[in-house]
């Protein structure tokens, strides 16, 4: 599995490069608020759920899977699960940045 499924993303955006850049920009913009919620006992699970949906929609399947596992896990595994989400999120953001930089 790839960090960023560009075939999926192309299908979701009909290959419209301007739309792709806009969608990825919106994704990047939400990351800081989502990350901030990870440390909040009352909001972390909602943040992971939101990130999972966004990631799945744009082809970041590994990130979505890590979010799904964190969401399903218990409080005892929270720290380790969020660390996996953070690692996948860093990879996803690097792939997004690479995709944006390659834009004509």
C-alpha positions in Angstrom: 0.0 0.0 0.0 1.2 3.5 -0.8 1.1 6.4 1.5 -0.9 8.5 -1.0 -3.1 6.7 -3.5 -2.9 9.1 -6.5 -5.2 7.0 -8.7 -7.9 7.2 -6.0 -7.3 11.0 -5.6 -7.4 11.5 -9.4 -10.7 9.7 -9.5 -12.2 11.7 -6.7 -11.1 15.0 -8.2 -11.6 14.0 -11.9 -7.9 14.8 -12.4 -8.6 18.6 -11.9 -5.2 19.8 -10.8 -6.6 23.1 -9.3 -9.2 21.2 -7.3 -6.5 18.8 -6.1 -4.3 21.6 -4.9 -7.3 23.2 -3.1 -8.4 20.0 -1.5 -4.9 19.1 -0.2 -4.5 22.7 1.1 -7.7 22.3 3.1 -6.4 19.0 4.4 -3.1 20.6 5.5 -5.0 23.5 7.2 -7.0 21.1 9.4 -4.0 19.1 10.6 -2.9 21.5 13.3 -6.3 21.7 15.0 -6.6 17.9 14.8 -3.2 17.4 16.3 -4.0 19.8 19.1 -7.1 17.7 20.0 -5.0 14.6 20.4 -3.9 15.7 23.9 -7.5 16.5 24.9 -9.1 13.6 26.9 -12.6 14.7 25.7 -11.8 15.4 22.0 -9.0 13.1 20.8 -11.3 10.3 19.6 -13.5 12.8 17.6 -10.3 14.3 16.1 -9.1 10.9 15.0 -12.5 10.1 13.5 -12.4 13.4 11.6 -8.9 12.7 10.3 -9.8 9.2 9.3 -12.7 10.4 7.1 -10.6 13.1 5.5 -7.7 10.8 4.9 -9.8 8.1 3.4 -11.5 10.6 1.1 -8.3 11.8 -0.5 -6.4 8.5 -0.7 -4.3 8.5 2.4 -5.3 4.9 3.3 -2.4 4.1 5.7 -3.3 7.2 7.8 -7.0 6.3 7.7 -6.2 2.7 8.9 -4.0 4.0 11.8 -6.9 6.4 12.7 -9.4 3.5 12.6 -7.2 1.4 14.9 -6.8 4.3 17.4 -10.5 5.0 17.4 -11.3 1.4 18.1 -8.7 1.0 20.8 -9.1 1.5 24.5 -7.7 4.2 26.7 -4.8 1.9 27.8 -3.5 1.9 24.2 -4.2 5.6 23.5 -0.6 6.9 23.6 0.8 4.1 21.4 -2.2 4.4 19.0 -1.8 8.2 18.7 1.9 7.8 18.1 1.1 5.5 15.2 -1.4 8.1 13.9 1.2 10.9 14.2 3.8 8.8 12.3 1.4 8.1 9.5 0.3 11.7 9.5 3.8 12.9 9.1 4.3 10.5 6.1 1.0 11.6 4.6 1.9 15.3 4.9 5.2 14.6 3.2 3.5 12.9 0.4 0.9 15.7 0.1 3.7 18.3 0.0 5.5 16.3 -2.7 2.3 16.1 -4.8 1.7 19.9 -4.4 5.3 20.7 -5.3 5.1 18.6 -8.5 2.1 20.7 -9.7 2.6 22.3 -13.1 
